[in-house]
Amino acid sequence: MPRKSAFEKACEKAEAMRDRISQADALYLYGRYKRATSRVDPEPVGVFSWPTIDNYKKKAFWDCRHLSRTKAKQEYVAKVNELST
């Protein structure tokens, strides 16, 4: 059985504590997770968009556009470790 990476372990931890973290932290993690795992580039959120959860998620992904996939994984793991302590 292959060993799990630190990112995969952090994903499991985040899933287990998703009901205990703030919306801001959840969006931070979402953006980094999406950047680390998605093969598409983020699209900007429109200026006159309604404040819906989908638009908040799009903005979190857009805010990570400058990160490499590796850096996004590192930041995700660091944030999950910070939240779990």
Sequence and secondary structure as in RCSB ss.txt:
>XXXX:A:sequence
MPRKSAFEKACEKAEAMRDRISQADALYLYGRYKRATSRVDPEPVGVFSWPTIDNYKKKAFWDCRHLSRTKAKQE
YVAKVNELST
>XXXX:A:secstr
     HHHHHHHHHHHTTTSS HHHHHHHHHHHHHHH SS      TT    HHHHHHHHHHTTTTS HHHHHHH
HHHHHHHHH 
